[in-house]
Amino acid sequence: MLKLKLADDIFNKANESFPQEERYLDNEYSINLPAIYHLKGKARKSWINIINPFRGTLIGGSPGSGKSYFVIRHIITQHIQKGFAMLIYDFKYDDLTRIAYNALLQHAHKYKVKPTQYVINLEQIMHRANPLEPETMLDITDAIDASRTIMLGLNREWIKKQGDFFVESPINFITAIMWFLRKYQDGRFCTLPHVIELAQVDYKELFEVLLQEPEIEVLINPFISAWQNEAYEQLEGQVASAKISLARLSSPQLYYVLSGNDFSLDINNPDEPKIVCLANNPQKSQVNGAVLSLYINRINKLVNQKNRQKCSLIFDEFPTIYFNGIDNLIATARSNKVAVTLAVQDYSQLKKDYGRDQAEVIMNIVGNIICGQVTGDTAKQLSERFGKINQQKESVSINSQDTSVSRSTQLDFAIPASKIAGLSSGEFVGMVADDPTNKISLKVFHNEIQNDHDALKREELAYQPIPSVRNVDHGDVLMVYQQIKDDIRDLVDGVLSKIC
């Protein structure tokens, strides 16, 4: 008599279960998420322990898979509890900003120096900050970086064409204007609105003005050659693409926010830690995203330094901004205690916005991956990354003379791509990284993160709203807008009068 259980596990769930980390591993930087997994048909408690967030964390998952609710909100609250300075890119303002504000109210006493929260919102004016602070623009390479960030942020298709003549020309043109304003009267007019206005000045006057700064002569030389040789079509092509792109940023509200100076961007300064939230709006994400990318670029330059406070950079919907040098930040910021968290919906989305090469680097350089439901190439890549486990196979052959049963073990994917494509909301797969003092042998996980839904609901109902910072009427905003235009007119007239 043969007792066979061949049809009991039609989806091969038991075979694809494997032991996972059940210890709670905590340190002064860690993120710990409670979870439940299944092993040999039994539910067991486990922990996702990101004990070294400085090696980079990538959170993936299609819309509704639970990235923010199950993972990002806990990274924000736990890092605030542990005294981190923080930068949050809040794509759907004020979802994450509200969580950070209320977590800070509760845990501010745990910091050595109480941090201040600042919100950059380009539509509903909160705080003002100048991403081109003259004190932080130390040499012309800073201007090149800032110029590249703003131009590629406004023209995302240029990212894949870097090095082309008609991509590099407008970047050089804007770099020259930025560096001229940084050097003129010690950076008195070094703001993005002043850059936008100076770029709109007529060629003849503009080149006369820019030639007064020897350091940018090499940058504007191709433009002046084209102008002097009457190659006006080429000149228009070089300059007009920069003018047209920047013209999209010409709005009174944007000028008002970008020309102020409520706080400096060194968010992890131990004497003055900050929690900075950058608010975006899905309806206006392209223009806003370009400006917020500039803030992120400047903050990145300032946080990645030695002897600073531990710092967490969290980017929700990461592909909606252009972050020049994100791979370099993840690779080098570990020793400077900078934890980077990127949330994306899918590898293909990253590839579309950053290009294949950059997307591959981002996917492969992060140490910690937490991923909800994804399909296609992303699921295949992850399945291969998680590796194979020994699985038992049983086959039965019955004929008129004999019945044979064969059992064997073979290596097969621990988490197949089809299983990743069918994950429920709140169910995640992934892999964590360890460090020399805290070794983790069971790094791969496939489990369901446990949120106390009732407690979170009560907590959200008790949240205090983010207070408004300033009462600004439209007249004040227009006055600043007009003042910036007048500043540039006076600057041009003043420089030209000295030449004459």
C-alpha positions, 0 to 999 in steps of 0.5 A: 500500500502506498500513501502518497501526498502529491497533491497536498502542496500544489503551489510548492509553498512548503518546499520554498520555505526556509529558515529566517532570522528570528533574533531581534538585533538592535544597535544605535543605528538599526531599523527593526521590523517585526514579521511572520514567516512560514516554515514547514507549514507553521507560522513563526515570528521573525525580525527584519534587522537592518543593522547597517543602514549606512550600506544603502536601503532600496525599497521596491514594490508596485503601487499599493504594495505597502512601501510607505505604510509598512516600511518607510514610516518605521524608518522615519520614526525609528531613526528620529528615536535614535537621534538622526538628522534627516532629509525627507523627500515627500512626493505626496506632501504631507504624508511623510512630513506629518509622521516626521513632525509628530515623531519629533514632538514625541522624541525630541528629548533624545537628541543632544541638541534639539533639531528644528524641522523645516519644510520647503514647499514651492506651492504653499510657502513654508520656509525659504532657503537658497540652494546656491548659498555663496558660503557653500559654493567653494569653487567652480565645480560646485557651480558645474554640479548645480547647473547639471542638476537643474538642467537635467532635472528639467530635461530628463531625456538629456540624462541619457545623452550626457556628453552631447554638444547640445546637452553640455552647451546649455549646462556650461552656459548656466555654469558660467552665469552661476559662477559669475554671480558667485564672484560678483560682490562676494555672492550678493546675488547668488540665487537661482532666481537671479541666475534665471533672470540673468540668462534672459538678458540680451546676448550682446549685454550678457557676454560683455558682462560675463567676460569681466570674470576671468574664471569663466572665460573658458566656459563662454568662449564657444558662445562668444566665438559663435556670436562673433562669427555670426553663427547665430543659428548655432548660438540660438541652439546652444543658448535657447535650450537653456533659456527655455528650460529655465523659463519654466521656473519663472514664477513669483512663488518659486522666486520667493522660496528660493531667494530666502535664507531661513536655514542653512543646508548643513542638516547634520551639523552637530551644533544645529541638527535639522529635519528637512522635508522637501514637499512635492506634488504629483501634478507638478512633479517635473518642474518642482522635482527639478528645483528639489533636485537642486536642494538635494544635490547641495545637501548631499555635498554638505552632509557627506563629511567627517565628524558630523551627526548621524544622518538619514536621507529618505527619498520616496518615489526616487525616480521623480527627482534627478540625483546626480551622484547617488551611487557615489553617495551610497558608496562613500557615505558609510564611514560618515554615518549617512544612511540612504533609503530609496523607494522605487516602484520598479527597476524599469521605472528607474531605467526609464528615468536614469538610463540603464547603466545608472539604474543597474549601479543603483540596484547593485550597490545597495546592501539592503533590499526590501521588496513588495510585489514586482513583476518582469525583470525586477522579479527575475533579478531579485529571484537570482539575487536571493539564490537557491535552496535544496528542495525535495522532489517526489515522483511516482511511476505506476504501470501494469507490472510495477510501481516506483517512487523516487525521491530526490533533492535539487537546488531551486530558487528560494523565492521564484520570480512568479512568487515575487509577482504574486505577493500580497500587500504587506508581504515582502522579500529581501536581503539585509547586510550585516557588519563585522560586529553583528554577523547575520547568517540568515540574510534572505527573508520572505515574510509578512511585516506586522503592523499594529493597525489599530495602534497606528490608526489611533496614533494618526488620529492624535497627530497634530497638524503641521503649523504654518510658518509665515503669513505671506500675502501675494503683494510680498511675493510679487515685491520680491519677484520684481526686486530680483528683476531690478537687481539684475537690471542694475547689475548689468547697467552697473557692469556695462557703465564701468566698461564704457 
